[in-house]
Amino acid sequence: MARDSDYGAFMEKFLLQPSSSADKLPLNALTFAVKDIFDVDGYVTGFGNPDWLSTHPAAKSTAPSVLAVSSQGATCVGKTVMDEMAYSINGENIHYGTPRNPLGAKLVDFALGTDTGGSVRVPASYCGILGFRPSHNAISTAGVIPMAQSFDTVGWFARDPVILNRVGRVLLHLPDAGPVSPTQIIIAEDCFQLSTIPIDRITQPLVKSVEKLFGGHLVKHAVLGPYVEDKVPSLKPFMSKGNADQEYNIPSLAALSSAMRLLQRYEFKMNHGEWVSTVKPDLGPVIAERTELRAALIALLGDFGVLAIPTVPGPPPKLQTEATSLESFRARAFSLLSIAGVSGFCQVSIPLGLYDNLPVAISLLAKHGSDGFLLNLVETLYDTLKQEVVIAERRSY
């Protein structure tokens, strides 16, 4: 499989073109790629593992999410390499190598992915591009190999906020609507303390942009950990297992992450355990928490409030990072990623330029069902945010 000319990004290249005249469609002339977890009629969905590829037949239909963007004028150019069986956020695959992101390499205009624990938000932050995880259950996951249905979402990447918004409106079946001003932007200060990047380097571009566009009175600060601990009492059993003593962590968010990952593992086993036991491939209950956390965050944010957190707790780890260091990073990352994962809120990762020559990102979260509001907000903020990033990159922190 010759993949070098495309930075190792593609498992398989093909053209899936719009079936009708696309001239006046919203995604006309745009190209996209899909993660090799989406069914495309006539192709085997490989799921990041060669044994899975060899033991499964070709798909007999195409995932509705792929058909949705194709029907609105976009052309699919192929399937991309993914983490093995969607069970990592590192981007390393022992069988197929570590690819470039096709958006980061400018091979396509947008891409479809899935985000269960962070597989859209994390690579977006690592690659300096936009990544959107929608509200849970807002987009059909039919024709997508399940990982853990309580958290699985179909997400997407783009370099341009206008394209991000257009793709989102197609996938979410949203009408065009004018932007709504946010009522508050809450900076979760303790979450930013999890990051190895100076807090002001991440937050100041957003704060300055909000001040210019909406007024500084919208910016508020909060300490999220104690609030979640108080408002989500069902986390207490998870906090009794040593999470409070973990280094570089927020106890309640570490507990949230533990609850989420426990259910993920259970659902993954239910979905794929029989195949794993039979084939022996070469492999390099949270309902209360969701209800309580969603109610707590709605109370905190209101209808059009936004929560700002780091997407990940620092720059991308180097390939083959030592296991102990990587696990510390992952523990902090999942504390951040589990906020949207468990609450079901929508989240967007926004690039903020470079720090020490590595990509920086910030995330904005809005309440479940507010995807259109969040997409419009990103489009409104983006140009001013880029100007503030240039200023931030010139400062020393």
Contacts in CASP RR format, 6 or more apart in sequence:
PFRMAT RR
TARGET T0000
AUTHOR 0000-0000-0000
METHOD contacts of the structure
MODEL  1
MARDSDYGAFMEKFLLQPSSSADKLPLNALTFAVKDIFDVDGYVTGFGNP
DWLSTHPAAKSTAPSVLAVSSQGATCVGKTVMDEMAYSINGENIHYGTPR
NPLGAKLVDFALGTDTGGSVRVPASYCGILGFRPSHNAISTAGVIPMAQS
FDTVGWFARDPVILNRVGRVLLHLPDAGPVSPTQIIIAEDCFQLSTIPID
RITQPLVKSVEKLFGGHLVKHAVLGPYVEDKVPSLKPFMSKGNADQEYNI
PSLAALSSAMRLLQRYEFKMNHGEWVSTVKPDLGPVIAERTELRAALIAL
LGDFGVLAIPTVPGPPPKLQTEATSLESFRARAFSLLSIAGVSGFCQVSI
PLGLYDNLPVAISLLAKHGSDGFLLNLVETLYDTLKQEVVIAERRSY
1 11 0 8 1.000
1 12 0 8 1.000
3 9 0 8 1.000
3 10 0 8 1.000
3 11 0 8 1.000
3 81 0 8 1.000
3 99 0 8 1.000
6 13 0 8 1.000
6 102 0 8 1.000
6 105 0 8 1.000
6 107 0 8 1.000
7 99 0 8 1.000
7 100 0 8 1.000
7 102 0 8 1.000
7 105 0 8 1.000
7 107 0 8 1.000
8 81 0 8 1.000
8 96 0 8 1.000
8 97 0 8 1.000
8 99 0 8 1.000
8 100 0 8 1.000
9 33 0 8 1.000
9 80 0 8 1.000
9 81 0 8 1.000
9 99 0 8 1.000
9 100 0 8 1.000
9 101 0 8 1.000
9 102 0 8 1.000
9 105 0 8 1.000
9 107 0 8 1.000
10 33 0 8 1.000
10 78 0 8 1.000
10 79 0 8 1.000
10 80 0 8 1.000
10 81 0 8 1.000
10 99 0 8 1.000
10 102 0 8 1.000
11 36 0 8 1.000
11 46 0 8 1.000
11 48 0 8 1.000
11 78 0 8 1.000
11 79 0 8 1.000
11 80 0 8 1.000
11 81 0 8 1.000
11 96 0 8 1.000
12 36 0 8 1.000
12 43 0 8 1.000
12 78 0 8 1.000
12 79 0 8 1.000
13 77 0 8 1.000
13 78 0 8 1.000
14 40 0 8 1.000
14 43 0 8 1.000
14 76 0 8 1.000
14 77 0 8 1.000
14 78 0 8 1.000
15 75 0 8 1.000
15 76 0 8 1.000
15 77 0 8 1.000
16 40 0 8 1.000
16 62 0 8 1.000
16 66 0 8 1.000
16 70 0 8 1.000
16 75 0 8 1.000
16 76 0 8 1.000
16 78 0 8 1.000
17 70 0 8 1.000
17 75 0 8 1.000
18 25 0 8 1.000
18 70 0 8 1.000
18 71 0 8 1.000
18 72 0 8 1.000
18 73 0 8 1.000
18 74 0 8 1.000
18 75 0 8 1.000
19 70 0 8 1.000
19 71 0 8 1.000
20 71 0 8 1.000
22 28 0 8 1.000
22 29 0 8 1.000
22 72 0 8 1.000
22 73 0 8 1.000
25 71 0 8 1.000
25 72 0 8 1.000
25 73 0 8 1.000
26 72 0 8 1.000
26 73 0 8 1.000
26 166 0 8 1.000
26 169 0 8 1.000
26 170 0 8 1.000
27 69 0 8 1.000
27 72 0 8 1.000
27 73 0 8 1.000
27 74 0 8 1.000
27 166 0 8 1.000
27 167 0 8 1.000
27 170 0 8 1.000
28 73 0 8 1.000
28 74 0 8 1.000
29 73 0 8 1.000
30 73 0 8 1.000
30 74 0 8 1.000
30 75 0 8 1.000
30 109 0 8 1.000
30 110 0 8 1.000
30 163 0 8 1.000
31 74 0 8 1.000
31 75 0 8 1.000
31 76 0 8 1.000
31 77 0 8 1.000
31 108 0 8 1.000
31 109 0 8 1.000
32 69 0 8 1.000
32 74 0 8 1.000
32 75 0 8 1.000
32 76 0 8 1.000
32 77 0 8 1.000
32 108 0 8 1.000
32 109 0 8 1.000
32 110 0 8 1.000
32 111 0 8 1.000
32 112 0 8 1.000
32 167 0 8 1.000
33 76 0 8 1.000
33 77 0 8 1.000
33 78 0 8 1.000
33 79 0 8 1.000
33 80 0 8 1.000
33 102 0 8 1.000
33 107 0 8 1.000
33 108 0 8 1.000
33 111 0 8 1.000
33 112 0 8 1.000
34 40 0 8 1.000
34 63 0 8 1.000
34 66 0 8 1.000
34 76 0 8 1.000
34 78 0 8 1.000
34 79 0 8 1.000
34 80 0 8 1.000
34 111 0 8 1.000
34 112 0 8 1.000
34 113 0 8 1.000
35 79 0 8 1.000
35 80 0 8 1.000
35 82 0 8 1.000
35 111 0 8 1.000
35 112 0 8 1.000
35 113 0 8 1.000
35 114 0 8 1.000
36 45 0 8 1.000
36 46 0 8 1.000
36 47 0 8 1.000
36 48 0 8 1.000
36 79 0 8 1.000
36 80 0 8 1.000
36 81 0 8 1.000
36 82 0 8 1.000
37 45 0 8 1.000
37 46 0 8 1.000
37 47 0 8 1.000
37 48 0 8 1.000
37 82 0 8 1.000
37 86 0 8 1.000
37 113 0 8 1.000
37 114 0 8 1.000
37 144 0 8 1.000
37 145 0 8 1.000
38 45 0 8 1.000
38 62 0 8 1.000
38 63 0 8 1.000
38 65 0 8 1.000
38 66 0 8 1.000
38 79 0 8 1.000
38 112 0 8 1.000
38 113 0 8 1.000
38 143 0 8 1.000
38 144 0 8 1.000
39 45 0 8 1.000
39 59 0 8 1.000
39 61 0 8 1.000
39 62 0 8 1.000
39 63 0 8 1.000
39 66 0 8 1.000
39 143 0 8 1.000
39 144 0 8 1.000
40 59 0 8 1.000
40 62 0 8 1.000
40 63 0 8 1.000
40 66 0 8 1.000
40 76 0 8 1.000
40 78 0 8 1.000
40 79 0 8 1.000
41 58 0 8 1.000
41 59 0 8 1.000
41 60 0 8 1.000
41 61 0 8 1.000
41 62 0 8 1.000
42 58 0 8 1.000
42 59 0 8 1.000
42 60 0 8 1.000
43 58 0 8 1.000
43 59 0 8 1.000
43 79 0 8 1.000
44 53 0 8 1.000
44 56 0 8 1.000
44 57 0 8 1.000
44 58 0 8 1.000
44 59 0 8 1.000
45 56 0 8 1.000
45 59 0 8 1.000
45 145 0 8 1.000
46 52 0 8 1.000
46 53 0 8 1.000
46 56 0 8 1.000
46 79 0 8 1.000
47 53 0 8 1.000
47 56 0 8 1.000
47 82 0 8 1.000
47 85 0 8 1.000
47 86 0 8 1.000
47 145 0 8 1.000
48 81 0 8 1.000
48 82 0 8 1.000
48 83 0 8 1.000
48 84 0 8 1.000
48 85 0 8 1.000
48 93 0 8 1.000
48 95 0 8 1.000
48 96 0 8 1.000
49 84 0 8 1.000
49 85 0 8 1.000
49 95 0 8 1.000
49 281 0 8 1.000
49 282 0 8 1.000
49 283 0 8 1.000
50 95 0 8 1.000
50 282 0 8 1.000
51 279 0 8 1.000
51 281 0 8 1.000
51 282 0 8 1.000
52 85 0 8 1.000
52 275 0 8 1.000
52 279 0 8 1.000
52 281 0 8 1.000
55 275 0 8 1.000
55 279 0 8 1.000
59 143 0 8 1.000
61 143 0 8 1.000
62 70 0 8 1.000
62 143 0 8 1.000
63 142 0 8 1.000
63 143 0 8 1.000
63 144 0 8 1.000
64 140 0 8 1.000
64 142 0 8 1.000
64 143 0 8 1.000
65 112 0 8 1.000
65 139 0 8 1.000
65 140 0 8 1.000
65 141 0 8 1.000
65 144 0 8 1.000
65 154 0 8 1.000
65 171 0 8 1.000
66 76 0 8 1.000
66 112 0 8 1.000
68 170 0 8 1.000
68 171 0 8 1.000
69 76 0 8 1.000
69 110 0 8 1.000
69 112 0 8 1.000
69 167 0 8 1.000
69 170 0 8 1.000
69 171 0 8 1.000
70 76 0 8 1.000
72 170 0 8 1.000
74 109 0 8 1.000
74 110 0 8 1.000
74 167 0 8 1.000
77 107 0 8 1.000
77 108 0 8 1.000
80 99 0 8 1.000
80 102 0 8 1.000
80 111 0 8 1.000
81 93 0 8 1.000
81 96 0 8 1.000
81 97 0 8 1.000
81 99 0 8 1.000
82 93 0 8 1.000
82 119 0 8 1.000
83 89 0 8 1.000
83 90 0 8 1.000
83 91 0 8 1.000
83 92 0 8 1.000
83 93 0 8 1.000
83 119 0 8 1.000
84 93 0 8 1.000
84 94 0 8 1.000
84 95 0 8 1.000
84 283 0 8 1.000
84 284 0 8 1.000
85 147 0 8 1.000
85 272 0 8 1.000
85 283 0 8 1.000
86 114 0 8 1.000
86 116 0 8 1.000
86 119 0 8 1.000
86 145 0 8 1.000
86 147 0 8 1.000
87 147 0 8 1.000
87 268 0 8 1.000
89 117 0 8 1.000
89 118 0 8 1.000
89 119 0 8 1.000
89 122 0 8 1.000
89 123 0 8 1.000
89 330 0 8 1.000
89 333 0 8 1.000
89 337 0 8 1.000
90 317 0 8 1.000
90 326 0 8 1.000
91 98 0 8 1.000
91 99 0 8 1.000
91 123 0 8 1.000
92 98 0 8 1.000
92 319 0 8 1.000
93 99 0 8 1.000
94 284 0 8 1.000
95 282 0 8 1.000
95 284 0 8 1.000
98 319 0 8 1.000
101 111 0 8 1.000
101 123 0 8 1.000
101 126 0 8 1.000
101 127 0 8 1.000
101 129 0 8 1.000
101 157 0 8 1.000
102 108 0 8 1.000
102 111 0 8 1.000
103 110 0 8 1.000
103 111 0 8 1.000
103 127 0 8 1.000
103 129 0 8 1.000
103 157 0 8 1.000
103 158 0 8 1.000
103 159 0 8 1.000
104 127 0 8 1.000
104 128 0 8 1.000
104 129 0 8 1.000
104 159 0 8 1.000
106 159 0 8 1.000
109 158 0 8 1.000
109 159 0 8 1.000
109 160 0 8 1.000
109 163 0 8 1.000
110 156 0 8 1.000
110 157 0 8 1.000
110 158 0 8 1.000
110 163 0 8 1.000
110 164 0 8 1.000
110 167 0 8 1.000
111 156 0 8 1.000
111 157 0 8 1.000
111 158 0 8 1.000
112 154 0 8 1.000
112 155 0 8 1.000
112 156 0 8 1.000
113 119 0 8 1.000
113 120 0 8 1.000
113 154 0 8 1.000
113 155 0 8 1.000
113 156 0 8 1.000
113 157 0 8 1.000
114 120 0 8 1.000
114 141 0 8 1.000
114 144 0 8 1.000
114 147 0 8 1.000
114 152 0 8 1.000
114 153 0 8 1.000
114 154 0 8 1.000
114 155 0 8 1.000
115 121 0 8 1.000
115 133 0 8 1.000
115 153 0 8 1.000
115 155 0 8 1.000
116 147 0 8 1.000
116 148 0 8 1.000
116 151 0 8 1.000
116 152 0 8 1.000
116 153 0 8 1.000
116 264 0 8 1.000
117 151 0 8 1.000
117 260 0 8 1.000
117 264 0 8 1.000
117 334 0 8 1.000
117 337 0 8 1.000
117 338 0 8 1.000
117 341 0 8 1.000
118 133 0 8 1.000
118 337 0 8 1.000
120 131 0 8 1.000
120 132 0 8 1.000
120 133 0 8 1.000
120 153 0 8 1.000
120 155 0 8 1.000
120 156 0 8 1.000
120 157 0 8 1.000
120 349 0 8 1.000
121 131 0 8 1.000
121 133 0 8 1.000
121 311 0 8 1.000
121 312 0 8 1.000
121 337 0 8 1.000
121 340 0 8 1.000
121 347 0 8 1.000
121 349 0 8 1.000
121 363 0 8 1.000
122 311 0 8 1.000
122 312 0 8 1.000
122 333 0 8 1.000
122 337 0 8 1.000
123 157 0 8 1.000
124 130 0 8 1.000
124 131 0 8 1.000
124 157 0 8 1.000
124 311 0 8 1.000
124 349 0 8 1.000
124 351 0 8 1.000
124 361 0 8 1.000
125 311 0 8 1.000
125 312 0 8 1.000
125 316 0 8 1.000
125 349 0 8 1.000
125 351 0 8 1.000
125 359 0 8 1.000
125 361 0 8 1.000
125 363 0 8 1.000
126 312 0 8 1.000
126 316 0 8 1.000
126 359 0 8 1.000
127 359 0 8 1.000
128 351 0 8 1.000
128 353 0 8 1.000
128 359 0 8 1.000
128 361 0 8 1.000
129 157 0 8 1.000
129 158 0 8 1.000
129 159 0 8 1.000
129 351 0 8 1.000
130 157 0 8 1.000
130 158 0 8 1.000
130 159 0 8 1.000
130 160 0 8 1.000
130 161 0 8 1.000
130 164 0 8 1.000
130 348 0 8 1.000
130 349 0 8 1.000
130 350 0 8 1.000
130 351 0 8 1.000
130 378 0 8 1.000
131 155 0 8 1.000
131 156 0 8 1.000
131 157 0 8 1.000
131 158 0 8 1.000
131 164 0 8 1.000
131 348 0 8 1.000
131 349 0 8 1.000
132 155 0 8 1.000
132 156 0 8 1.000
132 157 0 8 1.000
132 164 0 8 1.000
132 168 0 8 1.000
132 346 0 8 1.000
132 347 0 8 1.000
132 348 0 8 1.000
132 349 0 8 1.000
132 371 0 8 1.000
132 374 0 8 1.000
132 375 0 8 1.000
133 153 0 8 1.000
133 155 0 8 1.000
133 340 0 8 1.000
133 341 0 8 1.000
133 346 0 8 1.000
133 347 0 8 1.000
133 348 0 8 1.000
134 153 0 8 1.000
134 154 0 8 1.000
134 155 0 8 1.000
134 168 0 8 1.000
134 171 0 8 1.000
134 172 0 8 1.000
134 346 0 8 1.000
134 371 0 8 1.000
135 153 0 8 1.000
135 344 0 8 1.000
135 345 0 8 1.000
135 346 0 8 1.000
135 368 0 8 1.000
135 369 0 8 1.000
135 370 0 8 1.000
135 371 0 8 1.000
136 151 0 8 1.000
136 153 0 8 1.000
136 341 0 8 1.000
136 344 0 8 1.000
136 368 0 8 1.000
138 153 0 8 1.000
138 172 0 8 1.000
138 346 0 8 1.000
138 369 0 8 1.000
138 371 0 8 1.000
139 153 0 8 1.000
139 154 0 8 1.000
139 155 0 8 1.000
139 171 0 8 1.000
139 172 0 8 1.000
140 154 0 8 1.000
141 149 0 8 1.000
141 152 0 8 1.000
141 153 0 8 1.000
141 154 0 8 1.000
144 152 0 8 1.000
144 154 0 8 1.000
146 152 0 8 1.000
146 267 0 8 1.000
146 271 0 8 1.000
147 264 0 8 1.000
147 267 0 8 1.000
147 268 0 8 1.000
147 271 0 8 1.000
148 263 0 8 1.000
148 264 0 8 1.000
148 266 0 8 1.000
148 267 0 8 1.000
148 268 0 8 1.000
148 271 0 8 1.000
149 267 0 8 1.000
149 271 0 8 1.000
150 263 0 8 1.000
150 264 0 8 1.000
150 267 0 8 1.000
150 286 0 8 1.000
150 290 0 8 1.000
151 260 0 8 1.000
151 263 0 8 1.000
151 264 0 8 1.000
151 341 0 8 1.000
151 342 0 8 1.000
154 171 0 8 1.000
155 171 0 8 1.000
156 164 0 8 1.000
156 167 0 8 1.000
156 168 0 8 1.000
156 171 0 8 1.000
158 164 0 8 1.000
158 167 0 8 1.000
161 378 0 8 1.000
161 379 0 8 1.000
161 382 0 8 1.000
162 379 0 8 1.000
164 348 0 8 1.000
164 375 0 8 1.000
164 378 0 8 1.000
164 379 0 8 1.000
165 372 0 8 1.000
165 375 0 8 1.000
165 376 0 8 1.000
165 378 0 8 1.000
165 379 0 8 1.000
168 174 0 8 1.000
168 371 0 8 1.000
168 372 0 8 1.000
168 375 0 8 1.000
169 175 0 8 1.000
169 176 0 8 1.000
169 372 0 8 1.000
169 375 0 8 1.000
172 371 0 8 1.000
172 372 0 8 1.000
174 371 0 8 1.000
174 372 0 8 1.000
177 372 0 8 1.000
177 376 0 8 1.000
178 376 0 8 1.000
179 373 0 8 1.000
179 376 0 8 1.000
179 377 0 8 1.000
179 379 0 8 1.000
179 380 0 8 1.000
180 304 0 8 1.000
180 373 0 8 1.000
180 376 0 8 1.000
181 214 0 8 1.000
181 304 0 8 1.000
182 210 0 8 1.000
182 214 0 8 1.000
182 218 0 8 1.000
182 304 0 8 1.000
182 305 0 8 1.000
182 306 0 8 1.000
182 377 0 8 1.000
183 218 0 8 1.000
183 302 0 8 1.000
183 303 0 8 1.000
183 304 0 8 1.000
183 305 0 8 1.000
184 218 0 8 1.000
184 219 0 8 1.000
184 220 0 8 1.000
184 301 0 8 1.000
184 305 0 8 1.000
184 306 0 8 1.000
185 206 0 8 1.000
185 207 0 8 1.000
185 210 0 8 1.000
185 218 0 8 1.000
185 219 0 8 1.000
185 220 0 8 1.000
185 305 0 8 1.000
185 306 0 8 1.000
185 308 0 8 1.000
185 364 0 8 1.000
186 220 0 8 1.000
186 221 0 8 1.000
186 222 0 8 1.000
186 300 0 8 1.000
186 301 0 8 1.000
186 305 0 8 1.000
186 306 0 8 1.000
186 307 0 8 1.000
186 308 0 8 1.000
187 203 0 8 1.000
187 206 0 8 1.000
187 207 0 8 1.000
187 219 0 8 1.000
187 220 0 8 1.000
187 221 0 8 1.000
187 222 0 8 1.000
187 308 0 8 1.000
188 222 0 8 1.000
188 223 0 8 1.000
188 224 0 8 1.000
188 307 0 8 1.000
188 308 0 8 1.000
188 309 0 8 1.000
189 199 0 8 1.000
189 221 0 8 1.000
189 222 0 8 1.000
189 223 0 8 1.000
190 223 0 8 1.000
190 224 0 8 1.000
190 225 0 8 1.000
190 250 0 8 1.000
191 224 0 8 1.000
191 250 0 8 1.000
191 253 0 8 1.000
191 309 0 8 1.000
191 310 0 8 1.000
191 336 0 8 1.000
192 199 0 8 1.000
192 202 0 8 1.000
192 203 0 8 1.000
192 309 0 8 1.000
192 310 0 8 1.000
193 199 0 8 1.000
194 248 0 8 1.000
194 249 0 8 1.000
194 250 0 8 1.000
194 310 0 8 1.000
194 313 0 8 1.000
194 332 0 8 1.000
194 335 0 8 1.000
194 336 0 8 1.000
195 202 0 8 1.000
195 310 0 8 1.000
195 312 0 8 1.000
195 313 0 8 1.000
195 314 0 8 1.000
196 313 0 8 1.000
196 314 0 8 1.000
196 315 0 8 1.000
197 310 0 8 1.000
197 314 0 8 1.000
197 315 0 8 1.000
197 355 0 8 1.000
197 360 0 8 1.000
198 355 0 8 1.000
198 397 0 8 1.000
200 397 0 8 1.000
201 352 0 8 1.000
201 355 0 8 1.000
201 360 0 8 1.000
201 392 0 8 1.000
201 395 0 8 1.000
201 397 0 8 1.000
202 310 0 8 1.000
202 352 0 8 1.000
202 360 0 8 1.000
202 362 0 8 1.000
203 308 0 8 1.000
203 362 0 8 1.000
204 388 0 8 1.000
204 392 0 8 1.000
205 352 0 8 1.000
205 362 0 8 1.000
205 385 0 8 1.000
205 388 0 8 1.000
205 389 0 8 1.000
205 391 0 8 1.000
205 392 0 8 1.000
206 308 0 8 1.000
206 362 0 8 1.000
206 381 0 8 1.000
206 385 0 8 1.000
206 388 0 8 1.000
207 216 0 8 1.000
207 219 0 8 1.000
208 388 0 8 1.000
208 391 0 8 1.000
209 381 0 8 1.000
209 384 0 8 1.000
209 385 0 8 1.000
209 388 0 8 1.000
210 216 0 8 1.000
210 218 0 8 1.000
210 219 0 8 1.000
210 381 0 8 1.000
211 219 0 8 1.000
212 384 0 8 1.000
213 380 0 8 1.000
213 381 0 8 1.000
213 384 0 8 1.000
222 300 0 8 1.000
224 250 0 8 1.000
224 253 0 8 1.000
224 307 0 8 1.000
224 309 0 8 1.000
224 339 0 8 1.000
225 250 0 8 1.000
225 251 0 8 1.000
225 252 0 8 1.000
225 253 0 8 1.000
226 252 0 8 1.000
227 296 0 8 1.000
227 300 0 8 1.000
228 235 0 8 1.000
228 252 0 8 1.000
228 253 0 8 1.000
228 256 0 8 1.000
228 293 0 8 1.000
228 296 0 8 1.000
229 235 0 8 1.000
229 239 0 8 1.000
229 251 0 8 1.000
229 252 0 8 1.000
231 292 0 8 1.000
231 293 0 8 1.000
231 295 0 8 1.000
231 296 0 8 1.000
231 299 0 8 1.000
232 252 0 8 1.000
232 256 0 8 1.000
232 289 0 8 1.000
232 292 0 8 1.000
232 293 0 8 1.000
232 296 0 8 1.000
233 292 0 8 1.000
234 288 0 8 1.000
234 289 0 8 1.000
234 292 0 8 1.000
235 252 0 8 1.000
235 255 0 8 1.000
235 256 0 8 1.000
235 259 0 8 1.000
235 289 0 8 1.000
238 255 0 8 1.000
238 256 0 8 1.000
238 258 0 8 1.000
238 259 0 8 1.000
239 251 0 8 1.000
239 252 0 8 1.000
239 254 0 8 1.000
239 255 0 8 1.000
241 258 0 8 1.000
243 249 0 8 1.000
243 251 0 8 1.000
243 254 0 8 1.000
243 255 0 8 1.000
243 258 0 8 1.000
244 251 0 8 1.000
246 254 0 8 1.000
246 331 0 8 1.000
247 328 0 8 1.000
248 313 0 8 1.000
248 328 0 8 1.000
248 331 0 8 1.000
248 332 0 8 1.000
249 331 0 8 1.000
249 332 0 8 1.000
249 335 0 8 1.000
250 335 0 8 1.000
253 335 0 8 1.000
253 336 0 8 1.000
253 338 0 8 1.000
253 339 0 8 1.000
254 331 0 8 1.000
254 335 0 8 1.000
256 289 0 8 1.000
256 293 0 8 1.000
256 335 0 8 1.000
256 338 0 8 1.000
256 339 0 8 1.000
256 342 0 8 1.000
257 331 0 8 1.000
257 334 0 8 1.000
257 335 0 8 1.000
257 337 0 8 1.000
257 338 0 8 1.000
259 286 0 8 1.000
259 289 0 8 1.000
259 338 0 8 1.000
259 342 0 8 1.000
260 286 0 8 1.000
260 289 0 8 1.000
260 334 0 8 1.000
260 338 0 8 1.000
260 341 0 8 1.000
260 342 0 8 1.000
261 334 0 8 1.000
261 338 0 8 1.000
262 286 0 8 1.000
263 285 0 8 1.000
263 286 0 8 1.000
266 285 0 8 1.000
275 281 0 8 1.000
276 283 0 8 1.000
286 342 0 8 1.000
289 342 0 8 1.000
290 342 0 8 1.000
290 343 0 8 1.000
290 344 0 8 1.000
293 339 0 8 1.000
293 342 0 8 1.000
293 343 0 8 1.000
294 343 0 8 1.000
294 344 0 8 1.000
294 345 0 8 1.000
294 367 0 8 1.000
294 368 0 8 1.000
297 307 0 8 1.000
297 339 0 8 1.000
297 343 0 8 1.000
297 345 0 8 1.000
297 365 0 8 1.000
297 367 0 8 1.000
298 367 0 8 1.000
300 307 0 8 1.000
301 307 0 8 1.000
301 366 0 8 1.000
301 367 0 8 1.000
302 367 0 8 1.000
303 367 0 8 1.000
303 370 0 8 1.000
304 366 0 8 1.000
304 370 0 8 1.000
304 373 0 8 1.000
305 366 0 8 1.000
305 367 0 8 1.000
306 364 0 8 1.000
306 365 0 8 1.000
306 366 0 8 1.000
306 374 0 8 1.000
306 377 0 8 1.000
307 339 0 8 1.000
307 345 0 8 1.000
307 364 0 8 1.000
307 365 0 8 1.000
307 366 0 8 1.000
308 362 0 8 1.000
308 363 0 8 1.000
308 364 0 8 1.000
308 365 0 8 1.000
309 336 0 8 1.000
309 339 0 8 1.000
309 362 0 8 1.000
309 363 0 8 1.000
309 365 0 8 1.000
310 336 0 8 1.000
310 361 0 8 1.000
310 362 0 8 1.000
310 363 0 8 1.000
311 336 0 8 1.000
311 349 0 8 1.000
311 361 0 8 1.000
311 362 0 8 1.000
311 363 0 8 1.000
312 329 0 8 1.000
312 333 0 8 1.000
312 336 0 8 1.000
312 337 0 8 1.000
312 361 0 8 1.000
313 329 0 8 1.000
313 332 0 8 1.000
313 333 0 8 1.000
313 336 0 8 1.000
314 329 0 8 1.000
314 360 0 8 1.000
315 355 0 8 1.000
315 356 0 8 1.000
315 358 0 8 1.000
315 359 0 8 1.000
315 360 0 8 1.000
316 358 0 8 1.000
316 359 0 8 1.000
317 325 0 8 1.000
317 326 0 8 1.000
317 329 0 8 1.000
321 329 0 8 1.000
336 363 0 8 1.000
339 345 0 8 1.000
339 347 0 8 1.000
339 365 0 8 1.000
340 346 0 8 1.000
340 347 0 8 1.000
340 365 0 8 1.000
343 365 0 8 1.000
343 368 0 8 1.000
344 368 0 8 1.000
345 365 0 8 1.000
345 366 0 8 1.000
345 367 0 8 1.000
345 368 0 8 1.000
346 365 0 8 1.000
346 366 0 8 1.000
346 367 0 8 1.000
346 368 0 8 1.000
346 369 0 8 1.000
346 370 0 8 1.000
346 371 0 8 1.000
346 374 0 8 1.000
347 363 0 8 1.000
347 364 0 8 1.000
347 365 0 8 1.000
348 363 0 8 1.000
348 364 0 8 1.000
348 374 0 8 1.000
348 375 0 8 1.000
348 378 0 8 1.000
349 361 0 8 1.000
349 362 0 8 1.000
349 363 0 8 1.000
350 361 0 8 1.000
350 362 0 8 1.000
350 363 0 8 1.000
350 364 0 8 1.000
350 378 0 8 1.000
350 381 0 8 1.000
350 382 0 8 1.000
350 385 0 8 1.000
351 359 0 8 1.000
351 360 0 8 1.000
351 361 0 8 1.000
352 360 0 8 1.000
352 361 0 8 1.000
352 362 0 8 1.000
352 385 0 8 1.000
352 389 0 8 1.000
352 392 0 8 1.000
353 359 0 8 1.000
353 360 0 8 1.000
353 389 0 8 1.000
353 393 0 8 1.000
354 360 0 8 1.000
354 393 0 8 1.000
355 393 0 8 1.000
355 397 0 8 1.000
364 374 0 8 1.000
364 377 0 8 1.000
364 378 0 8 1.000
366 373 0 8 1.000
366 374 0 8 1.000
366 377 0 8 1.000
END
